[in-house]
Amino acid sequence: MKNPPFILCVNPWIHDFAAYDFWARPLGLLYLAGLLRASGCRVGYIDCLDRFHPRDKHRPCDPSFRCGRGPYKKIHIPKPRGLEDVPRRYSRYGIDPQWFESDLNAAGRPDLVLMTCVMAYWYPGAAETAGIIKSVYPGVPVVLGGIYATLYPHHASGLINIDEVVTGPGEQYVFELVEKYTGLRPAAPCGSCSMDTAPYPALDLQNIIPYVPMLASRGCPFSCDYCASSILQPEIERRDPRNVFEEILFWHGSFGVKDFAFYDDALLLDAQNHADILFSMIRDSGVKLRLHTPNALHVRNISRNTAVLMRGAGMKTVRLGLETAEFKGREIDRKIRAQEFEQAAAYLREAGFSRNEVGAYLLAGLPGQDQASVEFSINIVKAAGIMPVIAYYSPIYGTKMWDAAKAASRYDLESDPVFTNNAVMPCQPVFSWELASRFKKRIRS
């Protein structure tokens, strides 16, 4: 009888002008690892972005260190062709290549490698990662999935060292892939494997678990002009709050994890019947946790009761999806009015949240955007007692704003996803340090 197939999951390097670990984990890939392990496969995991790699002399020394934020190790590399005009250094973020090769050799030869890539303009890092995998494991198939592969499948298919590109949620195809490349089809542990029945992500395959990324739901009811959420996840699916709570207790009780970052696009949708129940259970349990919402919350769904429950549950990092405070004639999204923002800010202040704990994302660098409108929004957010957080716009293929972005950009966006990098302000006439400095000064003043 053949041994169970060995599947190696790899999170690749990032190639970019800037990158920072802000509660970032490849949750989709780790869900697949957990699903495959529960089906009887042997599963390995290598994270090229591991800030806690045992060979890194600068990693946190305290083994009880728990923090979801911090700088990646990096080394400067040449800029991609066409971005020579950007006066910034370009880097490979993550572990040393020698460490990666050593980890690959230590893992043993797999039957199949599954790799992800999140941002489309990070694909050069995925391509370099795949090249080293092929050099260590000649003949082993490498399959690429993730957001980049889903939004740009034709471009991704052109990468050398990638044997196949798959799109959409991985649980829909992962068992067929294993059968295709190994000849053995694992038995799914949970039938169709909904969010409530799927195994937990294999976070324990990391060197340490500094925090846990959580999904209480998938999908978003809105279809904002700049956002790809409705493309990546057309249907809304929500977990039973009790199951989310049980997962939190599992990671806390088994591994001592205290920090949990929610990756939901619409965590507070119908909060009374969903998120509020979860927050109540956490508060009433007496477990001391730190909760974070880096993906932003919908302002409209923050009631006085929800704000109080969030505070009681241990919410420490609150991010609001505001985008702009110019509410009249608001076109880029349709999910908030001025009164709703002011009311939500007041509820959060009343619940005890400080300015440093609550930030509102403001989009900058949009096609045709007036700089004064961003500064106006900064002032409105500050006046509400909330910290402005500038989020530079990245054009995304398939969104409603794509055509306007192409028309405004100084690059040929369709020729290469690397030109959609928000770090280069692709829809501005030129890259401007002065523009970024103005926004920072306005926020600090």
Buried (B, 14 or more C-beta within 10 A) or exposed (E): EEEBBBBBBBBBBBBBBBBEBEBBBBBBBBBBBBBBBBBEBBBBBBBBBBBBBEEBEEBBEEEEEBEBBBEBBBEEBEBBEBBEEBEBEBBBBBBBBEBBBBBBEEBEEBBBBBBBBBBBBBBBBBBBBBBBBBEBBEEBBBBBBBBBBBBBBEBBEEBEBBBBBBBBBBBEBBBEBBEBBBEBEBEBBBEEBEBEEBBBBBBBBBBBBBBBBBBBBBBBEBBBBBBBBBBBBEEBEBBBBEBBBEBBBEBBEEBEBBBBBBBBBBBBBBBEEBBBBBBBBBBEBEBEBBBBBBBBBBBBBBBBBBBBBBBBBBBBBBBBBBBBBBBEEBEBBEBBBEEBBBBBBBBBBEBEBEBEBBBBBBBBBBBEBEBEBBBBBBBBBBEBBBBBBBBBBBBBBEBBBBEBBBEBBBBEBBEBBBBBBBBBBBBBEEBBEEBBEBBEEBBEE
